[in-house]
Amino acid sequence: MSMLKVAIVGSGPAGCYVAERLGRKAKGAVEIDVFDRLPTPFGLVRAGVAPDHQTTKAAARVMAKAMEKPEVRFFGNVEIGRDLTLDALRAAYDAVVLAVGAPEDRGLDIPGADLPGVVGSGAFTRWINDHPDAADRGGDLAQARRAIVIGAGNVAIDAARLLAKTAAEVEDSDLSPDVASALQGAPLEEIAIVGRRGAAHLKFTPTELLELGDLAEASLRIDPADAEQDPEATDNPQGYAALKELAGRPVEAKRLTLSLRFNLQPEECIAGADGRVASVRFRRTRSEGDRTVATNETVELPADLVIACIGYRTRTPDGVAADGGRLANEEGRIAPGLYVVGWAKRGPSGTIGVNRAEAHAVADRLLDETPADDRPGRAAVAERLETAGAESVDWSGWSRIDAAETARAEPGRVRRKFADRGEMIAAARGA
Ligand SMILES: Cc1cc2nc3c(=O)[nH]c(=O)nc-3n(C[C@H](O)[C@H](O)[C@H](O)COP(=O)(O)OP(=O)(O)OC[C@H]3O[C@@H](n4cnc5c(N)ncnc54)[C@H](O)[C@@H]3O)c2cc1C
């Protein structure tokens, strides 16, 4: 009986959950190779989920179990499209699963969106999480007294919460000392989280929202009118109930103010005399049933830092069609032998857990539709990488990075990540 050979591109939740299912259902009859462009696995669990939410980051343990099965091999630091083409991968394996996520920020697309001081949430959260491709954002924070976070989902909450937290509140995190001192050194007085739609349409989950009410040095302000909307109008009853609960609490005087504002659609980021962003003009909107309509009124809010948390797009590999911000697919299938899962499949929404059932369904489909065809698989790809001089990192290399990061953690921190690829590779080699 010949082995089924499957390549998975991306070791975030979706890719790991495909490996988990294939390994379990086709145990002993499948060879699974997982490629990631980074030397480290786990996608956004490592490089997106907030560093002060280590319980959520613990999802990596389940993902690691799948990756440690004997039928799975990790090829970290191998980018498909750079080190190997997708065509070469498809020729070598019976099936290829794209689990590449949605790493591009959806731009604000308004005048002034490219001003210094305006940043996308992907760029911001990559910096906070020591992603090796991230640019240093410390300069954006050095003068920031007023921050506007645009978006009404949990990523907006993550950004605002990390801007507001004190040093004591980020103990037990894996924030690096440089990032922590930039965040805590910012002279912030006001942070506003601003949503385009009405409060009834907020996307926050209750736990994340309630956490904003318990910050040591930030007092939360909510317009009472936003907490008095028709409860029937909301598509997120638990999130809206949390907003109402928070709005009913007394407002304490604290070092900074964190406000939640709704019905404001950004129209322009406006520069100050120094050329950096100084304010954002919004158009007030109102809700008409499920629709959000613009009014004649505009509002200008001062801001020296703007973080746009309004969504992401996938990157489209050569030869694959895009469909909005995701890859065109039919129930996870792009073409015979080519599948897609996770955020690349359905667009940038859904928690880590949502990817699991969906990745399992696509893995089941792949097993039903794909015969083993004596393809060259792992051996050919490993040889090709070696010939090209690519420095791939296997699972034991990642385990050495993991151990080195844990060993060099400052007191009170769970790890100190390497933010530099070269350092990661040196640690993987045991240097
Ligand atoms: C800022 C942020 C915070 C979040 N916080 C939470 C949270 O607290 N709780 C929660 O449940 N969910 C959270 N999520 C959502 C969760 O992270 C996603 O549901 C999940 O990560 C999507 O998984 P994925 O595998 O599709 O993509 P990703 O996690 O993005 O993984 C994609 C992987 O593919 C790799 N890759 C991309 N292109 C290539 C290529 N060409 N070659 C090789 N490798 C490639 C990437 O390096 C990456 O490792 C958050 C998301 C964001 C953006």
The ligand as an SDF file (V2000), in Angstrom:
LIG
                    3D

 53 58  0  0  0  0  0  0  0  0999 V2000
   -4.3970   40.2720   16.6420 C   0  0  0  0  0  0  0  0  0  0  0  0
   -5.2030   39.0060   16.7560 C   0  0  0  0  0  0  0  0  0  0  0  0
   -5.5690   38.5300   18.0070 C   0  0  0  0  0  0  0  0  0  0  0  0
   -6.3160   37.3570   18.1070 C   0  0  0  0  0  0  0  0  0  0  0  0
   -6.6680   36.9190   19.3500 N   0  0  0  0  0  0  0  0  0  0  0  0
   -7.4040   35.7960   19.4730 C   0  0  0  0  0  0  0  0  0  0  0  0
   -7.7700   35.3320   20.7780 C   0  0  0  0  0  0  0  0  0  0  0  0
   -7.4400   35.9430   21.8000 O   0  0  0  0  0  0  0  0  0  0  0  0
   -8.4930   34.1800   20.8550 N   0  0  0  0  0  0  0  0  0  0  0  0
   -8.8710   33.4730   19.7370 C   0  0  0  0  0  0  0  0  0  0  0  0
   -9.5160   32.4210   19.8540 O   0  0  0  0  0  0  0  0  0  0  0  0
   -8.5420   33.9000   18.4750 N   0  0  0  0  0  0  0  0  0  0  0  0
   -7.8260   35.0370   18.3360 C   0  0  0  0  0  0  0  0  0  0  0  0
   -7.4900   35.4820   17.0850 N   0  0  0  0  0  0  0  0  0  0  0  0
   -7.9260   34.7000   15.9060 C   0  0  0  0  0  0  0  0  0  0  0  0
   -6.9950   33.4970   15.6230 C   0  0  0  0  0  0  0  0  0  0  0  0
   -5.6620   33.9190   15.7670 O   0  0  0  0  0  0  0  0  0  0  0  0
   -7.2840   32.9400   14.2250 C   0  0  0  0  0  0  0  0  0  0  0  0
   -8.5810   32.3370   14.2560 O   0  0  0  0  0  0  0  0  0  0  0  0
   -6.2990   31.8860   13.7450 C   0  0  0  0  0  0  0  0  0  0  0  0
   -4.9730   32.1920   14.0310 O   0  0  0  0  0  0  0  0  0  0  0  0
   -6.4300   31.6430   12.2360 C   0  0  0  0  0  0  0  0  0  0  0  0
   -5.6380   30.5300   11.9470 O   0  0  0  0  0  0  0  0  0  0  0  0
   -4.9500   30.2650   10.5330 P   0  0  0  0  0  0  0  0  0  0  0  0
   -4.1960   28.9960   10.7190 O   0  0  0  0  0  0  0  0  0  0  0  0
   -5.9700   30.3620    9.4650 O   0  0  0  0  0  0  0  0  0  0  0  0
   -3.9470   31.4960   10.2860 O   0  0  0  0  0  0  0  0  0  0  0  0
   -2.6170   31.9640   11.0230 P   0  0  0  0  0  0  0  0  0  0  0  0
   -2.7150   31.7670   12.4840 O   0  0  0  0  0  0  0  0  0  0  0  0
   -2.3540   33.3380   10.5350 O   0  0  0  0  0  0  0  0  0  0  0  0
   -1.4750   30.9930   10.4740 O   0  0  0  0  0  0  0  0  0  0  0  0
   -0.9820   31.1070    9.1500 C   0  0  0  0  0  0  0  0  0  0  0  0
    0.4390   30.5530    9.0920 C   0  0  0  0  0  0  0  0  0  0  0  0
    0.8260   30.4280    7.7310 O   0  0  0  0  0  0  0  0  0  0  0  0
    2.1810   30.8260    7.5970 C   0  0  0  0  0  0  0  0  0  0  0  0
    2.3830   31.2150    6.2010 N   0  0  0  0  0  0  0  0  0  0  0  0
    1.7660   32.2290    5.5440 C   0  0  0  0  0  0  0  0  0  0  0  0
    2.1740   32.2660    4.2600 N   0  0  0  0  0  0  0  0  0  0  0  0
    3.0670   31.2520    4.0900 C   0  0  0  0  0  0  0  0  0  0  0  0
    3.8340   30.7780    2.9750 C   0  0  0  0  0  0  0  0  0  0  0  0
    3.7760   31.3670    1.7600 N   0  0  0  0  0  0  0  0  0  0  0  0
    4.6880   29.7220    3.1630 N   0  0  0  0  0  0  0  0  0  0  0  0
    4.7620   29.1150    4.4030 C   0  0  0  0  0  0  0  0  0  0  0  0
    4.0430   29.5520    5.4700 N   0  0  0  0  0  0  0  0  0  0  0  0
    3.1920   30.5820    5.3240 C   0  0  0  0  0  0  0  0  0  0  0  0
    2.3190   31.9650    8.6000 C   0  0  0  0  0  0  0  0  0  0  0  0
    3.6860   32.2140    8.9620 O   0  0  0  0  0  0  0  0  0  0  0  0
    1.4730   31.4370    9.7660 C   0  0  0  0  0  0  0  0  0  0  0  0
    2.2660   30.6720   10.6660 O   0  0  0  0  0  0  0  0  0  0  0  0
   -6.7340   36.6540   16.9390 C   0  0  0  0  0  0  0  0  0  0  0  0
   -6.3590   37.1430   15.6830 C   0  0  0  0  0  0  0  0  0  0  0  0
   -5.6110   38.3110   15.5840 C   0  0  0  0  0  0  0  0  0  0  0  0
   -5.2420   38.8380   14.2300 C   0  0  0  0  0  0  0  0  0  0  0  0
  1  2  1  0
  2  3  1  0
  2 52  2  0
  3  4  2  0
  4  5  1  0
  4 50  1  0
  5  6  2  0
  6  7  1  0
  6 13  1  0
  7  8  2  0
  7  9  1  0
  9 10  1  0
 10 11  2  0
 10 12  1  0
 12 13  2  0
 13 14  1  0
 14 15  1  0
 14 50  1  0
 15 16  1  0
 16 17  1  0
 16 18  1  0
 18 19  1  0
 18 20  1  0
 20 21  1  0
 20 22  1  0
 22 23  1  0
 23 24  1  0
 24 25  2  0
 24 26  1  0
 24 27  1  0
 27 28  1  0
 28 29  2  0
 28 30  1  0
 28 31  1  0
 31 32  1  0
 32 33  1  0
 33 34  1  0
 33 48  1  0
 34 35  1  0
 35 36  1  0
 35 46  1  0
 36 37  1  0
 36 45  1  0
 37 38  2  0
 38 39  1  0
 39 40  1  0
 39 45  2  0
 40 41  1  0
 40 42  2  0
 42 43  1  0
 43 44  2  0
 44 45  1  0
 46 47  1  0
 46 48  1  0
 48 49  1  0
 50 51  2  0
 51 52  1  0
 52 53  1  0
M  END
$$$$
